[in-house]
Structures are given as C-alpha cells and as structure tokens.
C-alpha cells in the first residue's frame, strides 16, 4: 500500500495506544482538524498520547545529547508507523480561578495588544456630526492656504479671547501694544485706534477677531510659506488654540482650525491605553464600572404577563409563601393610595405604575 505524501498528510498506521484498536488514519497538514467522538472512544489517545507524544519525542531526539540529558527519556507510542509528523505543541486544559473582570481577551493576553492598537491607530468621530476629530497643526493650515488660487487674498485671524479677567477695552489695548493694528468685528475690518476714537467698544467678544496677517498667494514667493507658518502659529497662540482663515477670493469662505482635540464644541480625550482599559477608572464604563453587567430590575421579568392584575398575581416574584406577604401588604394598603388592584397592569396610569 502506497503511503500518502508526508508533505500533505500525517499518516498513522496501527495505533494501539489505550482505547485505540489498531487504527489507521491520515490527517491533512496545515489545516484545522477537530477530533470528535463519545467519551472513551480514544480522542485523547490519538491526539495526545499518539500524535503529540511522537512529535515531541522526535523533536527531543533532534537535540544534542547534552540537552537531552535534562529532558529525560520519552517512550515511543504503540504504533506501527507515523509519517509527516512535525514538532508539536499541546495546550493544557485547566480551570482558572473565576474573576468577574476576566474576559477572553484578558485570559489570552491579546487584550494588551488590542489596547495598544486602538490607542495608536484609533480614530475619534464626533457624535454630533459624525465627522473625524483631528488636531490641526501649523503645517496643515499652511498647506491649506498655499493651495488657494494665485492672487487670492487670505486673512489669518484669531478669535478674541479675554485673559486674566480683562475687559474688552483692556485687551484691545494690550493687543495694540503688542503690534496688532486691526480687528474684524461682525465681518467688518476696523483699526483698533478707530475703535478707541469712536468709542465703539463692544461689551462681548462674540464675532470679534484679531487680524494677525493679510497675505496674497504667490506661487513664486519663496518667503511666503515661512511667513504664513509664523502667522498661523501666532494666531493659534492668541486664539487659545483656534485659528480662523478667511478666504477673500472668488469663492469666499471662512474656515476654523484648532490645535486642540475638539469638534462641534466638544473637547475629546486623546486616545490612550488607559482609555481602553476597562479595569481602570479612567477607561471603565460609567454604568457597569468595567464589569460588563449592571444590577437592576427588568420590568418584563418582574411582570411577564401585563394582562393580569395585582390581585391575579401579576408580580412574578410575589408568588410563593414567603414573598406573598408583599402582595398582601399592597392589597391591604391600596385604598390609601386609591390604587386599582383589579385593573390589568397594561391599563395602569403612569402614576400608578410608578407607585407599583
């Protein structure tokens, strides 16, 4: 009889270990194989005591004599022939101590790698708009400005942020002393000195922007990129992380950039390993605290048949000799609250249901 190719199959002939009765079997290599059968039919004898034992024995025999002296002698399983077997690994089945926080991920330790994966390449989306949340950099804003059409006027602005409990007047004075000469108020560009002279000082900072720089896009200007980057950096600083780019070309548009991790008025947490650790208060669910389940009352389990009334034992947990005392307590005091004990549950008012 021709034996199968050992590159494609593991061939076992005449296996007689324990419950095996001189069986022959060929097992495909490089595939997931499941051995099933009744208890005592020889599954473990075939997988562990025959196949694994011979694979382990052959591997040990390939080691040096010095290494083999520390491993002890391994007996050959009762079998006529085994071909195509490779060095084998067997995973022991054992019962671990039950931990309510244990999952498949923690037990196999793959959870540690998943935390790193999500922390490094995970993306955050705003629950308001569904857009990707990302932190803008000076390079991002500079590239956006430079890709505008030739001869386009671009205004680089920062929202007016009051600092150190200053008034609008005080802050405009400080900005003027720092070298800023113009602001944009409700879309209109004004000199800061004109605002002082006309005494048109607004009470609030809404729709007030500090004009940091005005540029005209020229592709052949070698110094333009450095100037834009410097102005954008200043706008981020003065705007407390926010920068406004106002395009004055044919297609007028205004776009806000932020070097903070925020969108739609929400500041998001930066993805970190702790954020994906349910055993850490920082990353644990606020409801279940990382256990994956919460203790509460399920109305459908408490009242499985809402067509019954309280008198007809609608409350499942009030049945029986011990718990029925709660039913009798409600029945004897129902008149005090005008509670309808004979009305089906589904017909109860919201107030009566809440009382129940």
LINCORBEL-V959814 format. One record per pair of residues at least 12 apart in sequence whose ideal C-beta (glycine too) atoms are under 10 Angstrom apart, sorted by sequence separation. I is the first residue (numbers start at 1). J is the second residue. If there is no record, write none. Layout:
# LINCORBEL-V959814
I&J / I&J
This chain:
# LINCORBEL-V959814
1&13 / 12&24 / 13&25 / 35&47 / 59&71 / 60&72 / 160&172 / 180&192 / 181&193 / 182&194 / 183&195 / 215&227 / 231&243 / 243&255 / 244&256 / 245&257 / 278&290 / 302&314 / 303&315 / 304&316 / 315&327 / 318&330 / 339&351 / 340&352 / 11&24 / 12&25 / 13&26 / 60&73 / 61&74 / 182&195 / 195&208 / 215&228 / 232&245 / 243&256 / 244&257 / 269&282 / 277&290 / 278&291 / 302&315 / 303&316 / 314&327 / 339&352 / 11&25 / 12&26 / 33&47 / 60&74 / 213&227 / 242&256 / 243&257 / 269&283 / 278&292 / 302&316 / 303&317 / 313&327 / 327&341 / 337&351 / 338&352 / 10&25 / 11&26 / 12&27 / 56&71 / 59&74 / 141&156 / 160&175 / 176&191 / 185&200 / 213&228 / 242&257 / 243&258 / 301&316 / 302&317 / 315&330 / 337&352 / 9&25 / 10&26 / 11&27 / 35&51 / 57&73 / 58&74 / 176&192 / 185&201 / 186&202 / 215&231 / 241&257 / 242&258 / 243&259 / 301&317 / 302&318 / 311&327 / 339&355 / 9&26 / 10&27 / 57&74 / 158&175 / 175&192 / 176&193 / 185&202 / 213&230 / 214&231 / 228&245 / 239&256 / 241&258 / 242&259 / 310&327 / 338&355 / 339&356 / 8&26 / 9&27 / 10&28 / 19&37 / 33&51 / 56&74 / 57&75 / 58&76 / 190&208 / 192&210 / 212&230 / 213&231 / 239&257 / 240&258 / 241&259 / 242&260 / 337&355 / 9&28 / 10&29 / 23&42 / 27&46 / 57&76 / 173&192 / 176&195 / 183&202 / 188&207 / 192&211 / 212&231 / 213&232 / 239&258 / 240&259 / 241&260 / 311&330 / 8&28 / 9&29 / 27&47 / 54&74 / 57&77 / 172&192 / 176&196 / 186&206 / 187&207 / 189&209 / 191&211 / 212&232 / 239&259 / 240&260 / 241&261 / 242&262 / 297&317 / 310&330 / 311&331 / 8&29 / 19&40 / 20&41 / 21&42 / 25&46 / 53&74 / 172&193 / 185&206 / 186&207 / 190&211 / 212&233 / 213&234 / 236&257 / 241&262 / 310&331 / 334&355 / 4&26 / 7&29 / 8&30 / 18&40 / 19&41 / 20&42 / 23&45 / 53&75 / 54&76 / 158&180 / 185&207 / 186&208 / 187&209 / 189&211 / 212&234 / 213&235 / 235&257 / 236&258 / 237&259 / 1&24 / 3&26 / 4&27 / 6&29 / 7&30 / 10&33 / 19&42 / 20&43 / 23&46 / 53&76 / 54&77 / 160&183 / 172&195 / 173&196 / 184&207 / 185&208 / 186&209 / 212&235 / 236&259 / 311&334 / 4&28 / 5&29 / 18&42 / 19&43 / 27&51 / 53&77 / 58&82 / 160&184 / 172&196 / 184&208 / 185&209 / 210&234 / 211&235 / 212&236 / 236&260 / 310&334 / 4&29 / 17&42 / 19&44 / 20&45 / 25&50 / 52&77 / 54&79 / 62&87 / 157&182 / 160&185 / 183&208 / 184&209 / 189&214 / 210&235 / 212&237 / 232&257 / 330&355 / 18&44 / 19&45 / 20&46 / 25&51 / 51&77 / 53&79 / 59&85 / 157&183 / 169&195 / 183&209 / 184&210 / 209&235 / 212&238 / 233&259 / 241&267 / 330&356 / 15&42 / 17&44 / 18&45 / 19&46 / 23&50 / 50&77 / 55&82 / 58&85 / 59&86 / 60&87 / 155&182 / 157&184 / 168&195 / 169&196 / 182&209 / 183&210 / 184&211 / 212&239 / 232&259 / 314&341 / 17&45 / 18&46 / 49&77 / 50&78 / 51&79 / 54&82 / 57&85 / 58&86 / 59&87 / 182&210 / 183&211 / 210&238 / 16&45 / 17&46 / 20&49 / 48&77 / 49&78 / 50&79 / 53&82 / 56&85 / 58&87 / 59&88 / 155&184 / 172&201 / 181&210 / 182&211 / 209&238 / 210&239 / 310&339 / 311&340 / 312&341 / 15&45 / 19&49 / 20&50 / 49&79 / 55&85 / 58&88 / 59&89 / 169&199 / 172&202 / 180&210 / 181&211 / 182&212 / 209&239 / 217&247 / 310&340 / 311&341 / 312&342 / 314&344 / 315&345 / 15&46 / 17&48 / 18&49 / 46&77 / 51&82 / 54&85 / 55&86 / 56&87 / 57&88 / 180&211 / 212&243 / 309&340 / 310&341 / 311&342 / 314&345 / 17&49 / 18&50 / 45&77 / 50&82 / 55&87 / 56&88 / 157&189 / 169&201 / 178&210 / 180&212 / 182&214 / 212&244 / 214&246 / 216&248 / 217&249 / 309&341 / 310&342 / 311&343 / 312&344 / 314&346 / 17&50 / 45&78 / 52&85 / 55&88 / 56&89 / 168&201 / 169&202 / 180&213 / 209&242 / 211&244 / 309&342 / 310&343 / 312&345 / 12&46 / 15&49 / 16&50 / 17&51 / 51&85 / 54&88 / 55&89 / 56&90 / 155&189 / 167&201 / 168&202 / 169&203 / 171&205 / 210&244 / 214&248 / 309&343 / 310&344 / 314&348 / 15&50 / 50&85 / 53&88 / 55&90 / 168&203 / 175&210 / 209&244 / 211&246 / 309&344 / 310&345 / 15&51 / 17&53 / 52&88 / 167&203 / 168&204 / 172&208 / 175&211 / 308&344 / 309&345 / 51&88 / 52&89 / 53&90 / 168&205 / 171&208 / 209&246 / 307&344 / 308&345 / 12&50 / 52&90 / 172&210 / 306&344 / 307&345 / 308&346 / 309&347 / 310&348 / 12&51 / 15&54 / 51&90 / 171&210 / 305&344 / 306&345 / 307&346 / 309&348 / 48&88 / 168&208 / 305&345 / 306&346 / 307&347 / 10&51 / 47&88 / 305&346 / 306&347 / 315&356 / 12&54 / 48&90 / 160&202 / 162&204 / 303&345 / 306&348 / 310&352 / 314&356 / 47&90 / 162&205 / 303&346 / 10&54 / 48&92 / 160&204 / 161&205 / 10&55 / 160&205 / 209&254 / 159&205 / 160&206 / 299&345 / 310&356 / 159&206 / 160&207 / 161&208 / 159&207 / 160&208 / 159&208 / 160&209 / 161&210 / 159&209 / 160&210 / 303&353 / 157&208 / 158&209 / 159&210 / 157&209 / 158&210 / 156&209 / 157&210 / 158&211 / 303&356 / 155&209 / 156&210 / 157&211 / 158&212 / 180&234 / 299&353 / 302&356 / 24&79 / 29&84 / 156&211 / 157&212 / 22&78 / 23&79 / 24&80 / 28&84 / 29&85 / 30&86 / 155&211 / 156&212 / 157&213 / 178&234 / 20&77 / 22&79 / 24&81 / 26&83 / 27&84 / 29&86 / 155&212 / 156&213 / 157&214 / 189&246 / 299&356 / 20&78 / 22&80 / 26&84 / 27&85 / 155&213 / 156&214 / 180&238 / 18&77 / 20&79 / 154&213 / 155&214 / 156&215 / 187&246 / 17&77 / 18&78 / 154&214 / 155&215 / 178&238 / 184&244 / 16&77 / 17&78 / 153&214 / 154&215 / 15&77 / 16&78 / 17&79 / 153&215 / 154&216 / 184&246 / 15&78 / 16&79 / 152&215 / 153&216 / 154&217 / 175&238 / 14&78 / 15&79 / 16&80 / 152&216 / 153&217 / 12&77 / 14&79 / 15&80 / 151&216 / 152&217 / 13&79 / 14&80 / 15&81 / 150&216 / 151&217 / 152&218 / 12&79 / 13&80 / 14&81 / 15&82 / 148&215 / 150&217 / 151&218 / 187&254 / 12&80 / 13&81 / 14&82 / 148&216 / 149&217 / 150&218 / 151&219 / 12&81 / 13&82 / 146&215 / 148&217 / 150&219 / 11&81 / 12&82 / 13&83 / 145&215 / 147&217 / 149&219 / 150&220 / 11&82 / 12&83 / 146&217 / 156&227 / 10&82 / 11&83 / 12&84 / 145&217 / 156&228 / 10&83 / 11&84 / 12&85 / 146&219 / 158&231 / 9&83 / 10&84 / 11&85 / 154&228 / 156&230 / 157&231 / 158&232 / 9&84 / 10&85 / 156&231 / 163&238 / 6&82 / 8&84 / 10&86 / 155&231 / 156&232 / 158&234 / 159&235 / 6&83 / 7&84 / 154&231 / 158&235 / 161&238 / 163&240 / 3&81 / 5&83 / 6&84 / 146&224 / 156&234 / 157&235 / 158&236 / 160&238 / 161&239 / 162&240 / 4&83 / 5&84 / 6&85 / 145&224 / 146&225 / 156&235 / 158&237 / 159&238 / 160&239 / 161&240 / 3&83 / 4&84 / 6&86 / 145&225 / 158&238 / 159&239 / 161&241 / 3&84 / 157&238 / 158&239 / 159&240 / 161&242 / 142&224 / 143&225 / 146&228 / 157&239 / 158&240 / 159&241 / 142&225 / 145&228 / 158&241 / 159&242 / 142&226 / 144&228 / 145&229 / 158&242 / 159&243 / 142&227 / 143&228 / 157&242 / 158&243 / 159&244 / 139&225 / 142&228 / 145&231 / 157&243 / 158&244 / 141&228 / 142&229 / 145&232 / 156&243 / 157&244 / 141&229 / 142&230 / 144&232 / 156&244 / 157&245 / 142&231 / 155&244 / 156&245 / 157&246 / 138&228 / 139&229 / 141&231 / 142&232 / 155&245 / 156&246 / 138&229 / 141&232 / 142&233 / 154&245 / 155&246 / 138&230 / 140&232 / 141&233 / 154&246 / 155&247 / 138&231 / 139&232 / 153&246 / 154&247 / 155&248 / 138&232 / 141&235 / 153&247 / 154&248 / 137&232 / 138&233 / 141&236 / 152&247 / 153&248 / 154&249 / 136&232 / 137&233 / 152&248 / 153&249 / 138&235 / 148&245 / 152&249 / 157&254 / 159&256 / 138&236 / 149&247 / 151&249 / 152&250 / 137&236 / 148&247 / 150&249 / 152&251 / 155&254 / 157&256 / 136&236 / 145&245 / 148&248 / 149&249 / 144&245 / 148&249 / 149&250 / 141&243 / 145&247 / 149&251 / 144&247 / 148&251 / 141&245 / 136&241 / 138&243 / 148&253 / 135&241 / 136&242 / 136&243 / 144&255 / 144&257 / 141&255 / 141&257 / 140&257 / 141&259 / 138&257 / 140&259 / 136&256 / 137&257 / 136&257 / 138&259 / 135&257 / 136&258 / 137&259 / 135&258 / 136&259 / 134&258 / 135&259 / 136&260 / 133&258 / 135&260 / 136&261 / 135&261 / 134&261 / 135&262 / 133&261 / 134&262 / 133&262 / 134&263 / 133&263 / 132&263 / 133&264 / 131&263 / 131&264 / 133&266 / 135&268 / 129&263 / 130&264 / 133&267 / 128&263 / 129&264 / 133&268 / 135&270 / 126&262 / 127&263 / 128&264 / 124&261 / 126&263 / 127&264 / 128&265 / 129&266 / 125&263 / 126&264 / 128&266 / 124&263 / 126&265 / 127&266 / 126&266 / 127&268 / 126&268 / 125&268 / 124&268 / 124&269 / 124&270 / 124&271 / 123&271 / 122&271 / 121&271 / 122&272 / 119&270 / 120&271 / 119&271 / 120&272 / 118&271 / 119&272 / 120&273 / 122&275 / 118&272 / 119&273 / 122&276 / 118&273 / 119&274 / 119&275 / 115&272 / 116&273 / 118&275 / 119&276 / 115&273 / 118&276 / 119&277 / 115&274 / 117&276 / 115&275 / 116&276 / 112&273 / 115&276 / 114&276 / 115&277 / 115&278 / 111&276 / 112&277 / 111&277 / 111&278 / 111&279 / 115&283 / 106&278 / 105&278 / 106&279 / 103&278 / 101&278 / 101&279 / 101&284 / 101&289 / 101&290 / 103&292 / 100&290 / 101&291 / 100&291 / 101&292 / 100&292 / 100&293
